[in-house]
Amino acid sequence: MIELKVPANAVRGSRISGSYSITGEELLLLKDARGVGVELKCSIDNAKARLPDKEMGLDELMLELHELHNDSRVLGKEASGNFDFDLPADLPATYAGKLIAVNWVVVVKIDLPMKMDKHRACRIVVG
């Protein structure tokens, strides 16, 4: 299991700190891993079109993702650790509208060669 602790809320232009710990099955994967990394991502999800879904009788949104910011660090092969990121002041705050959404996410990832990486993500509300 990958446990990720980050603040639920943050302010643009400030610093956030967090921690992670890896236990259980995922801990056994560390010996073969390239390393553990952490990323802070900000993206805009833009609803491009509505596609009718005849089975469900609903409209389904087709989303287009634009990554605005990606700050990443490699943390080594430690089973637990701390990290911090500076939140850029010039990027948008978290927003959830009908046609556009701005999302901030912190992701911890175990980088496994020739296999699907294991990861855990937490969303942050940035104001």
C-alpha positions in Angstrom: 0.0 0.0 0.0 1.2 3.5 -0.8 0.0 6.1 1.8 0.2 9.7 0.8 -0.3 12.6 3.2 -0.7 16.2 1.8 -2.7 19.2 3.0 -6.3 19.2 1.7 -6.0 23.0 1.0 -3.2 25.3 -0.1 -2.7 28.8 -1.4 -0.9 29.8 -4.6 2.6 31.2 -4.0 3.0 29.1 -0.8 4.9 25.9 0.0 3.2 22.6 0.7 4.8 19.7 2.5 3.8 16.1 2.5 5.0 12.6 3.2 4.6 9.1 1.9 5.0 5.6 3.2 5.1 2.3 1.3 4.0 -0.9 3.0 2.7 -4.4 2.2 3.0 -5.8 -1.3 4.3 -2.5 -2.7 7.2 -2.6 -0.3 8.4 -5.8 -1.9 8.5 -4.0 -5.3 11.1 -1.5 -4.1 14.0 -3.9 -4.6 13.3 -4.1 -8.4 12.2 -0.4 -8.8 14.2 2.3 -10.5 13.0 4.6 -7.6 10.2 6.4 -6.0 9.1 9.7 -7.4 6.7 12.5 -6.4 5.0 15.0 -8.8 2.9 18.1 -8.4 0.6 18.5 -11.4 -1.8 21.3 -12.4 -4.0 20.6 -15.4 -7.1 22.0 -17.1 -9.7 19.5 -18.2 -11.7 21.0 -21.1 -15.0 19.5 -22.2 -14.7 19.5 -26.0 -18.0 17.9 -27.0 -21.0 16.0 -25.7 -21.4 12.5 -27.1 -24.8 10.9 -26.8 -24.9 7.6 -25.0 -28.0 5.7 -26.2 -27.7 2.8 -23.8 -27.7 5.1 -20.7 -29.7 7.9 -22.1 -27.1 10.4 -21.0 -24.6 12.7 -22.6 -21.0 11.8 -22.0 -18.3 14.5 -21.9 -15.2 14.0 -24.0 -12.4 15.7 -22.1 -9.2 17.2 -23.3 -6.4 17.5 -20.7 -3.9 20.3 -20.8 -1.1 20.1 -18.3 -0.1 23.5 -17.1 2.5 22.5 -14.5 4.5 19.4 -13.6 7.2 19.5 -11.0 8.7 16.2 -10.2 11.4 14.8 -7.9 13.1 11.4 -7.6 13.3 10.4 -4.0 15.4 7.2 -4.2 14.3 3.8 -3.0 13.2 4.7 0.5 10.0 3.1 1.9 9.0 6.4 3.4 10.0 10.1 3.1 9.0 13.7 3.1 8.8 16.2 0.3 7.8 19.8 -0.4 6.7 21.9 -3.4 6.4 25.6 -4.1 3.0 26.3 -5.6 3.4 28.8 -8.4 1.5 32.1 -7.8 0.8 32.7 -11.5 -1.2 29.5 -12.1 -5.0 29.2 -11.7 -6.7 28.1 -8.5 -8.7 24.9 -8.3 -12.0 25.3 -10.3 -14.8 22.9 -11.2 -17.2 24.3 -13.9 -19.5 22.7 -16.4 -17.0 23.0 -19.3 -13.7 23.5 -17.7 -12.0 22.3 -14.5 -8.6 23.1 -13.0 -7.1 20.3 -10.9 -4.1 20.2 -8.7 -2.8 16.7 -7.8 0.2 15.2 -5.9 1.3 11.8 -7.2 3.7 9.3 -5.6 4.9 6.7 -8.0 7.1 3.5 -7.8 8.9 3.4 -11.1 9.0 -0.3 -12.1 11.1 -1.2 -15.2 9.1 -3.2 -17.8 6.0 -3.2 -15.6 3.0 -1.0 -14.8 4.1 1.6 -12.3 2.3 1.7 -8.9 1.1 5.1 -7.8 -1.1 6.9 -5.4 -2.6 10.4 -6.0 -4.2 13.0 -3.8 -6.1 16.1 -5.1 -5.4 19.4 -3.4 -7.8 22.4 -3.4 -5.6 25.4 -4.3 -7.0 28.9 -3.7 
